[in-house]
């Protein structure tokens, strides 16, 4: 660190929402040239604290001090003017505008008579994009970019101002491994120039790789700060959730049932080819592979979102054709999608209505929905899945990530599926909720569900799966049992090194 004068201090911050004290006397300090992790379970208050700092929320009590000067952040623009840059987890881009217009939105360089200086705008933007080593330029329409590249546009915004502190909120959630390397280089460069970095992530390997200190919130309260080089994942986890986690390999203790789903030679254009596997009742089959391996596309084909170009799908031994999600649901296949907020939930609707949405026709008598039946379904799965919410009227958008995921899972469990597909079950979820979701998946298998889990996290597939299907470039390379799989042979398989299939 370059100086003992903090770049930023938050002192005694209190923020209350109706019925919830989200922050309770929280203090937090970031030094210049420091990467400071802010950790805690979903709902611990991390995002609320950063939104107070970023001018999105106003604190009920407490104060913000930037470079020893008290500051009032009345709006995000005012926070940015004071050198506080917030790179959001949720993308906030205008898709119809160019990359340059998004990066400099509200601050476009001007010529005489207020005309936009496009030449300067594009030159400044391309200079920033060159630092980020991206494959697009200033004139590219943002809506034409992948989610990962849109995230890089968000990150580029931080490089346009003389920042005192930059907040990264789950910045790698949508990035490939190569893009993560570029991001970490950008963070190192900001650090070298004396910028304080606040880094919010649930990914422990990232925290221990790039941060200097770790501060932890639990239930809206500050629980302590640790020096990264002097602590362990176990110590951080216990500060976050107050208990140790079970991260052991999966060992099944129940008998498997009949084959619920069998796939033979399934192909879908160039996305995946000649895919064959089966899932038994009581079994969790994990799909693991690099980005672009075809895992999600297989799930979407089974759920009727894509039309296969070849192959067969058998349910309980009977060949079937699935032309739409409605077909899949009617035949007992449910999909918890990778993007729970964009595809799994209606954030502006309450918990009850989200839970019962797929079966609304069955709950409708004439023009009216049977409220009592809807509430009974919600109550059943709220208790079964331990969904933490004040009640069914709570908007889903106000829940933590872990509880949102449980709502999506409960929605499909209420349909009593034969096969449950869960794509990236714990993306963006804290370690405590992650453990709960893992235990839930294992409990569902023990109850006789046939479960497919798609994950980009090796510890996750090792922890929950009875068998693991390793994919590479749209093909299954090997299928491992939990007894024979190792990290080495799994990495070899997803890298295309070892193509031997194990029955």
C-alpha positions in Angstrom: 0.0 0.0 0.0 1.3 3.4 -0.9 0.1 5.5 2.0 -1.5 5.2 5.5 -4.3 7.7 4.5 -7.3 5.6 3.6 -8.7 6.1 0.1 -12.1 5.5 1.5 -13.9 5.0 4.9 -17.5 4.1 5.7 -18.3 4.8 9.3 -21.3 3.4 11.3 -23.5 2.9 8.2 -27.1 2.0 9.0 -29.7 1.2 6.3 -33.2 0.0 7.0 -35.9 -1.2 4.6 -39.5 -2.0 5.6 -39.2 -4.9 8.1 -35.5 -5.4 7.5 -32.4 -3.8 9.0 -30.0 -4.5 6.1 -27.0 -2.7 7.6 -26.4 -2.3 11.3 -23.5 0.0 12.3 -21.1 -1.2 9.5 -17.7 0.4 9.1 -15.3 -0.4 6.3 -11.9 1.0 5.2 -10.0 0.7 1.9 -6.4 1.9 1.5 -4.9 3.2 -1.8 -3.4 0.4 -3.9 -5.3 -2.3 -1.9 -7.5 -5.0 -3.2 -10.0 -5.5 -0.4 -12.5 -8.3 -0.6 -16.0 -7.9 0.9 -17.6 -11.2 1.7 -20.7 -12.6 3.2 -23.7 -14.8 2.4 -26.4 -13.6 0.0 -28.4 -11.2 2.1 -25.5 -10.3 4.4 -25.6 -6.7 3.3 -22.7 -6.5 0.8 -24.6 -5.1 -2.1 -26.6 -2.8 0.1 -23.4 -1.3 1.6 -21.9 -0.8 -1.9 -25.1 0.8 -3.2 -24.8 3.3 -0.3 -21.3 4.0 -1.3 -22.3 4.3 -5.0 -25.1 6.8 -4.3 -27.9 4.4 -5.2 -29.2 4.3 -1.5 -28.9 7.0 1.1 -27.8 5.8 4.6 -30.1 6.3 7.6 -27.0 6.8 9.8 -23.2 7.0 9.4 -20.9 8.8 7.0 -18.7 8.3 4.0 -15.2 9.8 3.9 -13.2 9.9 0.6 -9.5 10.8 0.9 -10.2 12.3 4.4 -13.0 14.5 3.0 -16.6 13.7 4.2 -18.7 13.0 1.2 -22.5 12.8 0.5 -23.3 10.5 -2.4 -26.6 11.8 -3.5 -26.6 9.9 -6.8 -24.4 7.5 -8.8 -23.2 10.4 -11.0 -22.1 12.3 -7.8 -20.3 9.2 -6.5 -18.5 8.9 -9.8 -17.5 12.6 -9.7 -15.9 11.9 -6.3 -13.9 9.0 -7.7 -16.1 6.1 -6.7 -16.8 3.7 -9.7 -19.3 0.9 -9.3 -19.1 -2.1 -11.8 -22.4 -3.9 -11.2 -23.0 -7.6 -11.2 -26.2 -6.9 -13.1 -25.4 -5.4 -16.5 -26.7 -1.8 -17.0 -26.1 -1.2 -20.6 -28.1 0.4 -23.4 -28.0 -2.4 -26.1 -29.0 -0.2 -29.0 -26.1 2.2 -28.4 -22.4 1.6 -29.4 -19.7 0.5 -27.0 -18.3 4.1 -27.0 -21.7 5.6 -26.2 -22.2 3.2 -23.3 -18.8 3.8 -21.8 -19.1 7.6 -21.9 -22.9 7.8 -21.4 -23.8 11.2 -19.9 -20.2 12.4 -20.5 -19.8 12.4 -24.3 -17.0 14.7 -25.5 -18.4 17.8 -27.3 -17.4 20.2 -30.0 -18.7 23.6 -30.7 -22.5 24.1 -30.4 -22.8 21.0 -28.3 -22.2 18.5 -31.1 -20.7 15.2 -30.1 -17.0 14.8 -31.0 -17.3 11.4 -32.4 -13.6 11.2 -33.5 -12.4 11.9 -30.0 -15.0 9.6 -28.5 -14.0 6.6 -30.6 -10.3 7.3 -30.1 -10.6 7.4 -26.3 -12.7 4.3 -26.3 -10.4 2.3 -28.5 -7.5 3.2 -26.2 -9.3 1.7 -23.3 -10.4 -1.4 -25.2 -6.8 -2.0 -26.2 -5.9 -2.2 -22.5 -8.6 -4.8 -22.0 -7.5 -6.9 -25.1 -11.0 -7.4 -26.3 -12.0 -8.4 -29.8 -14.4 -5.5 -30.6 -14.1 -1.8 -31.1 -15.7 1.4 -30.1 -18.4 1.4 -32.8 -19.7 -2.1 -32.1 -23.4 -2.2 -31.0 -23.5 -3.5 -27.4 -26.5 -5.7 -28.2 -24.4 -7.6 -30.7 -21.9 -8.6 -28.0 -21.9 -11.7 -25.8 -22.7 -11.4 -22.1 -19.0 -11.8 -21.3 -18.0 -9.0 -23.7 -20.8 -6.8 -22.3 -19.3 -7.4 -18.9 -16.0 -6.1 -20.3 -17.8 -2.9 -21.4 -19.0 -2.4 -17.9 -15.4 -2.8 -16.7 -14.2 -0.4 -19.3 -16.3 2.3 -17.7 -14.0 2.2 -14.6 -11.0 3.3 -16.7 -12.6 6.6 -17.9 -12.2 8.5 -14.6 -9.6 9.3 -12.1 -10.9 6.8 -9.6 -10.2 6.7 -5.9 -12.0 3.4 -5.4 -13.5 0.9 -7.9 -16.1 -1.6 -6.7 -16.2 -4.9 -8.6 -19.4 -6.8 -7.8 -19.0 -10.5 -9.0 -17.1 -9.3 -12.1 -16.1 -12.8 -13.3 -19.5 -14.4 -13.2 -19.9 -14.2 -17.0 -16.2 -14.3 -18.0 -14.1 -17.0 -19.6 -10.8 -18.0 -18.1 -8.9 -15.9 -20.7 -11.1 -12.9 -19.9 -10.5 -13.4 -16.2 -6.7 -13.1 -16.8 -7.3 -9.8 -18.5 -9.5 -8.5 -15.7 -6.9 -9.5 -13.1 -4.3 -7.6 -15.1 -6.5 -4.5 -15.1 -7.0 -4.8 -11.4 -3.3 -5.1 -10.9 -2.7 -2.0 -13.0 -5.3 0.0 -11.0 -3.7 -1.2 -7.8 -0.2 -0.1 -9.0 -1.7 3.4 -9.7 -2.9 3.7 -6.1 -6.6 3.0 -6.7 -8.4 1.2 -3.9 -10.3 -1.9 -5.1 -13.4 -3.4 -3.4 -13.8 -6.9 -4.7 -17.1 -8.8 -4.1 -17.1 -12.4 -5.0 -18.2 -15.8 -3.8 -15.2 -17.5 -5.5 -12.7 -18.3 -2.9 -9.9 -19.1 -5.3 -10.1 -15.6 -6.7 -10.2 -14.0 -3.3 -7.1 -15.7 -2.2 -5.4 -15.0 -5.6 -5.8 -11.2 -5.9 -6.8 -9.6 -2.6 -4.8 -8.1 0.3 -7.5 -8.1 3.0 -10.9 -9.7 3.5 -13.8 -8.1 5.4 -16.8 -10.1 6.3 -20.5 -9.2 6.8 -23.1 -11.4 8.4 -26.7 -10.5 8.8 -26.0 -6.8 8.1 -23.2 -6.6 10.7 -19.5 -6.3 10.4 -17.8 -9.5 11.8 -14.1 -8.7 11.1 -11.2 -8.1 8.7 -8.5 -10.7 7.9 -5.2 -10.4 6.1 -5.5 -12.7 3.1 -2.0 -14.1 3.3 -2.5 -15.0 7.0 -5.9 -16.8 6.8 -7.6 -19.8 5.3 -10.8 -20.6 3.4 -12.2 -22.4 6.5 -11.6 -19.3 8.7 -13.3 -17.0 6.2 -16.2 -19.4 5.8 -16.8 -19.7 9.6 -16.8 -15.9 9.9 -19.4 -15.8 7.1 -21.8 -18.5 8.2 -20.7 -19.5 11.7 -20.1 -23.2 10.9 -17.9 -25.5 8.9 -19.0 -26.8 5.5 -19.0 -30.4 4.2 -17.0 -30.3 1.0 -16.3 -34.0 0.8 -16.8 -36.1 -2.3 -20.2 -37.6 -2.9 -20.8 -41.1 -1.4 -24.3 -42.4 -2.2 -26.1 -44.4 0.5 -29.2 -45.4 -1.4 -30.2 -47.8 -4.1 -30.7 -46.5 -7.6 -33.9 -47.1 -9.4 -34.9 -47.8 -13.0 -33.6 -45.7 -15.9 -35.8 -42.5 -16.1 -34.0 -40.9 -19.0 -32.0 -42.4 -21.8 -30.4 -40.4 -24.7 -29.0 -42.2 -27.8 -26.9 -40.5 -30.4 -28.4 -37.1 -29.8 -27.1 -34.3 -32.0 -28.0 -30.6 -32.5 -26.2 -29.1 -35.5 -22.7 -27.9 -34.7 -23.6 -27.5 -31.0 -23.2 -31.1 -29.9 -22.9 -34.5 -31.7 -23.6 -38.2 -31.0 -24.3 -37.7 -27.3 -25.5 -40.8 -25.4 -26.1 -41.2 -21.6 -28.7 -42.3 -19.1 -30.0 -41.2 -15.7 -31.5 -43.5 -13.2 -34.0 -42.6 -10.5 -32.2 -41.7 -7.4 -29.1 -40.6 -9.3 -27.3 -37.3 -9.9 -25.4 -37.2 -13.2 -23.1 -34.2 -13.4 -22.1 -32.6 -16.7 -18.7 -30.9 -16.7 -16.7 -29.1 -19.4 -15.3 -25.8 -20.6 -17.4 -22.9 -21.9 -18.8 -24.0 -25.3 -18.6 -27.7 -24.6 -22.4 -28.1 -25.3 -23.7 -28.9 -21.8 -26.3 -26.2 -21.7 -27.4 -26.9 -25.3 -28.1 -30.5 -24.4 -30.3 -29.4 -21.5 -32.1 -26.9 -23.7 -32.7 -29.7 -26.3 -34.1 -32.0 -23.7 -36.4 -29.2 -22.5 -37.7 -28.5 -26.0 -35.9 -25.2 -26.5 -33.9 -26.6 -29.4 -34.8 -29.2 -32.1 -32.4 -32.1 -32.3 -30.9 -32.9 -35.7 -30.4 -36.6 -34.9 -30.8 -39.2 -32.1 -33.4 -40.4 -29.7 -34.8 -39.5 -26.3 -36.4 -42.2 -24.2 -38.4 -41.6 -21.0 -39.0 -44.8 -18.9 -37.8 -46.8 -21.9 -40.3 -45.3 -24.3 -39.0 -43.1 -27.2 -40.5 -39.6 -27.2 -40.2 -36.4 -29.2 -40.1 -33.1 -27.5 -40.9 -30.1 -29.6 -41.4 -27.4 -27.0 -41.0 -26.7 -23.2 -44.7 -27.4 -22.9 -44.0 -30.9 -24.3 -41.1 -31.4 -21.9 -43.2 -30.3 -18.8 -46.1 -32.5 -19.8 -43.7 -35.5 -20.1 -42.1 -34.8 -16.7 -38.9 -32.9 -17.6 -38.1 -29.7 -15.7 -35.2 -27.3 -16.3 -33.7 -24.9 -13.7 -31.9 -22.5 -16.1 -28.4 -21.1 -15.9 -29.7 -17.5 -15.7 -32.3 -17.6 -12.9 -33.0 -13.9 -13.1 -33.4 -13.6 -16.8 -35.0 -17.0 -17.6 -36.2 -18.6 -14.3 -38.0 -15.8 -12.5 -40.2 -12.8 -13.0 -38.5 -10.4 -10.6 -41.4 -8.0 -10.3 -43.8 -10.8 -9.2 -44.2 -12.1 -5.7 -42.9 -15.5 -4.5 -46.2 -17.3 -4.7 -46.9 -16.3 -8.3 -43.4 -17.3 -9.4 -43.7 -20.6 -7.6 -47.0 -21.5 -9.3 -46.5 -19.9 -12.8 -46.0 -23.2 -14.8 -49.3 -24.7 -13.5 -51.4 -21.6 -13.5 -53.9 -23.1 -15.9 -54.5 -26.0 -13.5 -55.1 -23.6 -10.7 -57.6 -21.5 -12.6 -61.4 -21.9 -12.2 -63.0 -19.9 -14.9 -61.5 -16.4 -15.0 -60.2 -16.7 -11.4 -57.0 -18.1 -9.9 -57.5 -20.3 -6.8 -55.5 -18.2 -4.3 -55.8 -20.8 -1.6 -54.3 -23.5 -3.7 -51.4 -21.2 -4.8 -50.6 -20.3 -1.2 -50.7 -24.0 -0.2 -48.2 -24.9 -2.9 -45.9 -22.0 -1.9 -46.2 -22.9 1.9 -45.3 -26.5 1.1 -42.1 -25.8 -0.8 -41.1 -22.8 1.3 -41.0 -25.3 4.3 -39.5 -28.1 2.3 -36.7 -26.0 0.8 -36.2 -23.7 3.8 -36.9 -20.6 1.7 -36.3 -17.5 3.8 -38.8 -14.8 3.1 -41.2 -12.8 5.2 -44.1 -14.3 3.2 -45.5 -15.1 -0.2 -46.2 -11.4 -1.0 -42.4 -10.6 -1.0 -41.2 -9.7 -4.5 -38.7 -12.3 -5.8 -36.4 -9.5 -6.9 -35.9 -8.6 -3.2 -34.7 -12.1 -2.2 -31.1 -13.2 -1.9 -29.6 -15.2 -4.7 -29.8 -18.5 -2.8 -33.4 -18.0 -2.0 -34.2 -17.0 -5.5 -32.6 -20.3 -6.7 -34.8 -22.2 -4.2 -37.9 -20.5 -5.6 -36.9 -21.7 -9.1 -36.3 -25.2 -7.9 -39.5 -25.2 -5.9 -41.4 -24.1 -8.9 -40.3 -27.1 -10.9 -40.5 -29.6 -8.0 -44.2 -28.6 -7.5 -44.7 -30.0 -11.0 -43.5 -33.4 -9.7 -41.1 -34.0 -12.6 -39.5 -37.4 -13.5 -36.3 -35.7 -14.5 -34.9 -32.5 -13.0 -32.2 -30.6 -14.9 -30.3 -28.0 -12.9 -27.9 -25.7 -14.9 -25.2 -23.9 -12.9 -27.1 -24.4 -9.6 -25.0 -22.1 -7.4 -23.8 -19.4 -9.8 -23.5 -16.1 -7.9 -24.5 -17.8 -4.6 -22.5 -17.5 -1.3 -20.8 -20.6 0.2 -23.5 -21.1 2.9 -26.4 -21.1 0.4 -24.2 -23.2 -2.0 -23.9 -25.9 0.6 -27.7 -25.8 1.2 -28.3 -26.2 -2.6 -25.9 -29.1 -2.8 -27.6 -30.9 0.2 -30.9 -30.3 -1.5 -29.8 -31.9 -4.7 -28.6 -34.9 -2.8 -31.8 -35.1 -0.9 -33.9 -35.0 -4.1 -31.9 -37.9 -5.5 -32.5 -39.8 -2.2 -36.2 -39.2 -2.7 -36.0 -40.9 -6.1 -35.7 -38.0 -8.5 -33.4 -38.4 -11.6 -31.2 -35.3 -11.5 -28.9 -33.8 -14.1 -26.5 -31.1 -12.8 -24.5 -28.9 -15.2 -21.7 -27.0 -13.5 -18.5 -25.1 -14.4 -17.1 -25.7 -10.9 -15.2 -29.0 -10.4 -15.7 -29.1 -6.6 -19.4 -28.9 -7.2 -19.7 -31.8 -9.7 -17.4 -33.9 -7.5 -19.5 -33.1 -4.4 -23.0 -33.8 -5.7 -22.6 -36.3 -8.6 -22.9 -40.1 -8.7 -21.4 -40.1 -12.2 -19.7 -37.3 -14.1 -20.0 -36.8 -17.9 -17.0 -34.9 -19.2 -17.6 -33.0 -22.4 -15.3 -31.4 -25.0 -16.4 -29.5 -28.1 -19.9 -30.9 -28.2 -18.9 -34.5 -27.5 -18.8 -36.8 -24.5 -15.2 -37.7 -23.8 -15.6 -39.9 -20.8 -18.1 -40.9 -18.1 -16.7 -41.3 -14.6 -18.2 -42.9 -11.5 -17.6 -40.9 -8.3 -15.2 -43.7 -7.2 -12.8 -43.5 -10.2 -12.8 -39.8 -11.0 -9.8 -37.7 -10.1 -9.2 -34.0 -10.8 -6.4 -34.9 -13.2 -8.3 -37.3 -15.4 -11.4 -35.0 -15.3 -9.3 -32.1 -16.6 -7.7 -34.3 -19.2 -11.1 -35.4 -20.5 -12.6 -31.8 -20.7 -9.4 -30.7 -22.5 -9.8 -33.4 -25.2 -6.6 -35.2 -24.1 -8.2 -38.6 -23.2 -11.1 -39.8 -25.3 -11.5 -43.2 -23.8 -15.1 -43.7 -22.6 -15.8 -45.6 -19.4 -19.0 -47.6 -19.2 
